[in-house]
Amino acid sequence: MTKRRERPANPQPTGTAAGLGPAGRGQLWAALLLAAILGLGWLALHRSGGLGRRATDRIGGVTACQHQPRFAATLGLGSGAAFGTAVEGVMGLAIVSAGPDGAPSIYQHPSWDDAGYLGPFTTDAEGNVFTAPVPLVSLVENPLGQQNRLLRIDTDSQVMTELVTLPPAREPSSANPFGVVGLAFDCETGSLYASSLAGSTASEELGRIFQVEAASGRLRSQLDGVDAMGLGVFRGSGGKRLYFGRTRSPELHSVALDATGAFVGAPRLELSLADQVRGGLATPRRLRFGAGPQLRLHMMDFNYSLQVAARREEREIDLRYDPASDRWQLIAADG
């Protein structure tokens, strides 16, 4: 039987779940409101359908097939359960849910912390979860050379295994401890897109964006010389494109995709956000497409060092899609 692990919030678990004391409860619910600096936040595990819009030939997102892991239904989780990488004091992935008395508890499969701290994650149509190691405060749990891997959590067995190690442009060094920092899934082609900063430095842009076959881990195509973080696939009036946020400037870029999901041509600049992010918060770390169609950018500071892990500050910028120009336009920026 899979065990439920107690984490640092409280050394005395109750029952089969790791319960939290009063202080830990406050910290945990606060953590639910915050996404990990390089993670994608939380996936609610009690939804009645896909995570995105229905995939059609019309304008919109391409994530309607995404589904919660099948193992979620077998765990007997309470309402409001969430799956993510942002639990303060917990290494790896974890599920937070409310127990019978309303107190939050943490569930973690034994394999979910085997790769150290994790960052972005996404799911496919079967509920398999894909994620990647991301160092936080130090490299003790995430040694150099281990950050350019894609990991897969099986939708039935819960076991986390390595899907593929992506080829870096250059071997990693202490000048930049990061590898994979962004993930996105395309239901129509079964493609997993991963952005990697491996090999880059503060002065050299050597990053890559990979298209990986999610079912097999086979590398299909790659885009070289691009340091990107937030990723998202969207079909506009001019066809389907992979959108991404640059790590070196407050800009949104995109690249065209063919019918197989492979990259076509050179990236194009969609828009600059320099006027909206004066004073910092310059990197779009997460892209969220919604009805409208609209796009929400989650912005953060980034400087290729572990100093960013200590910051929880984030800013949101909303965009609206214009089919006539096949471009995104600013709606509003918070703050």
C-alpha positions as CSV (number, residue, x, y, z in Angstrom):
1,M,0.0,0.0,0.0
2,T,1.2,3.5,-0.8
3,K,2.1,5.4,2.3
4,R,1.2,8.9,3.1
5,R,4.3,10.9,4.2
6,E,4.6,13.4,7.0
7,R,6.4,16.5,6.1
8,P,8.3,19.2,8.2
9,A,5.1,21.1,9.1
10,N,4.3,18.5,11.9
11,P,6.4,15.5,12.9
12,Q,3.4,13.6,14.3
13,P,1.0,12.4,11.6
14,T,-2.5,11.4,12.4
15,G,-4.0,8.2,10.9
16,T,-2.7,7.4,7.4
17,A,-2.5,11.0,6.3
18,A,0.1,13.6,7.3
19,G,-1.9,16.1,9.5
20,L,-0.8,19.6,10.2
21,G,-0.9,21.5,13.5
22,P,-2.5,25.0,13.7
23,A,0.7,26.8,12.6
24,G,1.3,24.4,9.8
25,R,-2.3,24.8,8.6
26,G,-1.9,28.5,8.2
27,Q,1.3,28.1,6.3
28,L,-0.1,25.4,4.0
29,W,-3.2,27.3,3.0
30,A,-1.0,30.4,2.4
31,A,1.2,28.2,0.2
32,L,-1.9,27.2,-1.9
33,L,-2.2,30.8,-2.9
34,L,1.4,31.0,-4.1
35,A,2.9,29.2,-7.1
36,A,6.4,27.9,-6.9
37,I,8.7,30.4,-8.5
38,L,9.4,28.2,-11.5
39,G,6.4,25.8,-11.1
40,L,3.0,26.0,-12.6
41,G,1.1,26.2,-9.3
42,W,-1.8,23.9,-8.6
43,L,-4.0,21.5,-10.4
44,A,-7.4,21.0,-8.7
45,L,-8.2,17.3,-8.6
46,H,-11.9,17.5,-8.4
47,R,-13.0,18.7,-11.8
48,S,-15.7,17.3,-14.0
49,G,-14.0,17.7,-17.4
50,G,-10.9,18.8,-19.3
51,L,-8.7,21.6,-18.3
52,G,-9.1,23.7,-21.4
53,R,-11.4,24.6,-24.3
54,R,-12.5,21.9,-26.7
55,A,-9.9,21.4,-29.4
56,T,-11.4,22.3,-32.8
57,D,-10.2,24.0,-36.0
58,R,-11.5,27.3,-34.6
59,I,-9.5,29.9,-32.7
60,G,-8.6,28.8,-29.2
61,G,-6.4,26.7,-26.9
62,V,-5.5,23.1,-27.5
63,T,-5.6,21.6,-24.0
64,A,-9.3,20.3,-23.8
65,C,-8.2,16.7,-23.5
66,Q,-6.1,17.2,-20.4
67,H,-7.4,15.2,-17.5
68,Q,-6.6,14.7,-13.8
69,P,-4.6,11.6,-12.8
70,R,-6.7,8.5,-12.5
71,F,-5.1,7.7,-9.2
72,A,-6.8,10.7,-7.7
73,A,-10.1,8.8,-7.6
74,T,-8.6,6.0,-5.7
75,L,-7.1,8.0,-2.8
76,G,-10.3,9.0,-1.1
77,L,-9.3,12.7,-1.1
78,G,-11.5,15.3,0.4
79,S,-13.0,18.3,-1.4
80,G,-10.7,20.9,-2.7
81,A,-7.7,18.6,-3.2
82,A,-4.9,20.1,-5.2
83,F,-1.8,18.7,-6.8
84,G,1.3,20.7,-7.1
85,T,4.9,21.6,-6.4
86,A,4.4,24.7,-4.3
87,V,3.9,23.3,-0.7
88,E,6.3,25.2,1.5
89,G,8.6,22.8,3.3
90,V,7.8,19.9,1.0
91,M,10.2,18.6,-1.7
92,G,8.8,17.3,-4.9
93,L,5.2,16.9,-5.8
94,A,2.4,16.6,-3.3
95,I,-1.4,16.5,-2.9
96,V,-3.0,18.8,-0.3
97,S,-6.6,18.0,0.8
98,A,-8.9,18.6,3.6
99,G,-9.4,15.8,6.2
100,P,-12.6,14.8,7.9
101,D,-12.1,17.5,10.5
102,G,-11.4,20.2,7.9
103,A,-7.7,20.3,8.6
104,P,-5.4,20.1,5.6
105,S,-3.2,17.1,5.1
106,I,-0.4,16.2,2.6
107,Y,-0.2,13.1,0.5
108,Q,3.0,12.1,-1.4
109,H,3.9,9.0,-3.2
110,P,7.4,7.7,-2.2
111,S,8.8,8.4,-5.6
112,W,7.6,12.0,-5.9
113,D,10.6,13.5,-4.2
114,D,13.2,11.3,-5.8
115,A,14.4,14.0,-8.2
116,G,14.6,16.7,-5.6
117,Y,12.6,19.9,-5.9
118,L,10.4,20.2,-9.0
119,G,9.0,23.1,-10.9
120,P,6.6,23.2,-13.9
121,F,4.2,20.3,-14.6
122,T,1.4,19.5,-17.0
123,T,-0.9,16.5,-17.8
124,D,-2.0,14.6,-20.9
125,A,-5.3,13.1,-22.0
126,E,-4.8,10.0,-19.8
127,G,-3.9,12.0,-16.7
128,N,-0.2,11.2,-16.8
129,V,1.8,14.0,-15.2
130,F,4.9,15.5,-16.6
131,T,7.3,17.6,-14.6
132,A,11.0,18.5,-14.3
133,P,13.6,19.2,-11.5
134,V,14.2,22.8,-10.6
135,P,16.7,23.8,-7.9
136,L,15.4,26.2,-5.2
137,V,17.7,27.4,-2.5
138,S,20.7,25.2,-3.2
139,L,22.0,22.4,-5.4
140,V,22.2,19.8,-2.6
141,E,18.9,18.1,-3.6
142,N,19.2,19.1,-7.3
143,P,22.8,18.6,-8.4
144,L,24.2,20.1,-11.6
145,G,23.5,17.9,-14.6
146,Q,20.1,16.7,-13.3
147,Q,18.0,19.6,-14.4
148,N,17.5,18.8,-18.0
149,R,15.3,15.8,-17.5
150,L,11.6,15.3,-18.1
151,L,9.8,13.1,-15.5
152,R,6.6,11.2,-15.9
153,I,4.1,10.2,-13.1
154,D,1.9,7.3,-14.2
155,T,-1.8,8.1,-14.1
156,D,-2.5,4.6,-12.5
157,S,0.5,3.5,-10.5
158,Q,1.6,7.0,-9.3
159,V,5.2,6.0,-9.9
160,M,7.5,8.8,-11.1
161,T,10.1,7.8,-13.7
162,E,12.4,9.6,-16.1
163,L,10.8,10.1,-19.5
164,V,13.9,11.6,-21.3
165,T,17.0,13.6,-20.8
166,L,17.1,16.5,-23.1
167,P,20.4,17.4,-24.8
168,P,21.8,20.7,-23.5
169,A,23.5,23.2,-25.7
170,R,26.4,23.1,-23.3
171,E,27.2,21.3,-20.1
172,P,25.7,23.1,-17.0
173,S,27.8,25.1,-14.6
174,S,27.4,27.1,-11.4
175,A,26.9,30.2,-13.6
176,N,23.4,28.9,-14.4
177,P,21.9,26.0,-12.4
178,F,18.7,25.8,-14.4
179,G,17.6,23.3,-17.0
180,V,13.9,22.8,-17.9
181,V,11.8,25.7,-16.7
182,G,8.7,25.6,-18.8
183,L,6.2,22.9,-20.0
184,A,3.1,22.8,-22.2
185,F,1.0,20.1,-23.8
186,D,-0.8,20.0,-27.1
187,C,-3.7,17.5,-27.2
188,E,-4.0,17.5,-31.0
189,T,-0.5,16.2,-31.7
190,G,0.4,14.6,-28.3
191,S,3.3,16.9,-28.1
192,L,5.0,18.0,-24.9
193,Y,6.9,21.2,-25.2
194,A,9.8,21.9,-22.8
195,S,12.0,25.1,-22.6
196,S,15.5,24.6,-21.2
197,L,18.1,27.2,-20.1
198,A,20.8,24.5,-19.8
199,G,24.1,25.9,-21.0
200,S,23.1,29.6,-21.0
201,T,24.7,32.2,-18.8
202,A,23.7,35.7,-17.9
203,S,25.5,37.0,-21.0
204,E,25.0,34.0,-23.5
205,E,21.6,32.8,-24.8
206,L,22.0,29.1,-25.6
207,G,18.6,27.8,-24.5
208,R,16.4,25.4,-26.4
209,I,12.7,24.6,-26.8
210,F,12.0,21.0,-27.4
211,Q,9.0,19.2,-28.9
212,V,8.8,15.7,-27.3
213,E,6.4,12.9,-28.0
214,A,4.7,12.6,-24.7
215,A,3.8,8.9,-25.1
216,S,7.4,7.7,-25.8
217,G,9.7,10.5,-24.8
218,R,11.1,10.7,-28.4
219,L,12.5,14.1,-29.4
220,R,10.6,15.4,-32.5
221,S,12.1,18.8,-33.1
222,Q,13.9,21.6,-31.3
223,L,14.4,25.4,-31.5
224,D,17.9,26.6,-30.7
225,G,19.2,29.8,-29.2
226,V,16.1,30.8,-27.2
227,D,15.9,31.3,-23.5
228,A,12.2,30.9,-22.6
229,M,10.2,30.2,-19.6
230,G,6.4,30.3,-19.8
231,L,5.0,28.2,-22.7
232,G,1.5,27.8,-24.3
233,V,0.0,26.5,-27.6
234,F,-2.8,28.5,-29.2
235,R,-4.5,28.4,-32.6
236,G,-5.1,31.8,-34.1
237,S,-6.5,33.0,-37.4
238,G,-3.0,32.4,-39.0
239,G,-2.6,28.9,-37.7
240,K,-1.2,27.2,-34.5
241,R,1.7,28.7,-32.7
242,L,3.8,28.1,-29.6
243,Y,3.9,31.2,-27.5
244,F,6.7,31.8,-25.0
245,G,8.0,34.4,-22.6
246,R,11.6,35.5,-22.9
247,T,13.8,35.4,-19.8
248,R,16.1,38.2,-20.9
249,S,13.4,40.8,-21.7
250,P,9.8,41.6,-20.9
251,E,8.5,40.2,-24.2
252,L,6.1,37.6,-25.6
253,H,7.3,35.7,-28.7
254,S,5.8,32.9,-30.7
255,V,6.8,30.3,-33.4
256,A,4.6,28.6,-35.9
257,L,3.8,24.9,-35.7
258,D,3.1,22.5,-38.5
259,A,0.4,19.8,-38.6
260,T,2.7,17.5,-36.6
261,G,3.5,20.1,-34.0
262,A,7.1,20.8,-35.2
263,F,8.6,24.3,-35.3
264,V,8.3,26.2,-38.6
265,G,10.4,29.2,-39.4
266,A,11.8,31.8,-37.1
267,P,10.2,33.1,-33.9
268,R,8.4,36.4,-34.1
269,L,7.9,39.2,-31.5
270,E,4.3,39.4,-30.4
271,L,4.6,42.4,-28.1
272,S,6.9,44.1,-25.6
273,L,5.7,44.6,-22.0
274,A,8.5,47.1,-21.1
275,D,6.0,49.9,-20.3
276,Q,4.1,47.6,-17.9
277,V,7.0,46.1,-15.9
278,R,9.2,49.1,-15.1
279,G,11.1,48.4,-12.0
280,G,11.3,44.6,-12.5
281,L,9.1,41.6,-12.9
282,A,10.2,41.2,-16.5
283,T,9.9,37.5,-17.3
284,P,6.6,35.9,-18.4
285,R,7.0,32.6,-16.4
286,R,3.5,31.2,-17.0
287,L,0.9,31.6,-19.8
288,R,-2.8,30.8,-19.3
289,F,-5.2,30.9,-22.2
290,G,-8.9,31.5,-21.5
291,A,-12.2,32.3,-23.1
292,G,-12.4,35.5,-25.1
293,P,-9.9,34.5,-26.3
294,Q,-7.7,36.0,-23.6
295,L,-4.2,35.3,-22.3
296,R,-2.9,35.9,-18.8
297,L,0.8,36.4,-18.3
298,H,2.3,35.7,-14.8
299,M,5.4,37.8,-14.6
300,M,8.4,37.5,-12.3
301,D,12.0,38.6,-11.9
302,F,14.7,36.2,-13.2
303,N,18.5,36.6,-13.2
304,Y,19.8,33.0,-13.8
305,S,20.7,32.6,-10.1
306,L,19.1,30.8,-7.2
307,Q,18.3,34.2,-5.7
308,V,15.0,34.1,-7.6
309,A,13.8,31.1,-5.5
310,A,13.6,33.3,-2.4
311,R,11.1,35.7,-4.1
312,R,7.4,35.0,-4.2
313,E,6.4,38.3,-5.8
314,E,4.5,38.1,-9.1
315,R,2.5,40.3,-11.4
316,E,-0.3,39.5,-13.8
317,I,-0.9,41.0,-17.3
318,D,-4.0,40.3,-19.3
319,L,-4.1,40.2,-23.1
320,R,-6.9,39.8,-25.7
321,Y,-6.5,38.1,-29.1
322,D,-7.4,40.1,-32.2
323,P,-8.1,37.7,-35.1
324,A,-7.9,40.4,-37.8
325,S,-4.2,41.0,-37.0
326,D,-3.4,37.6,-35.5
327,R,-1.9,39.4,-32.6
328,W,-2.4,39.8,-28.8
329,Q,-3.3,43.2,-27.4
330,L,-2.9,44.5,-23.8
331,I,-6.1,44.6,-21.7
332,A,-4.8,45.4,-18.3
333,A,-1.9,45.0,-15.9
334,D,-2.4,44.6,-12.1
335,G,-0.7,47.1,-9.8
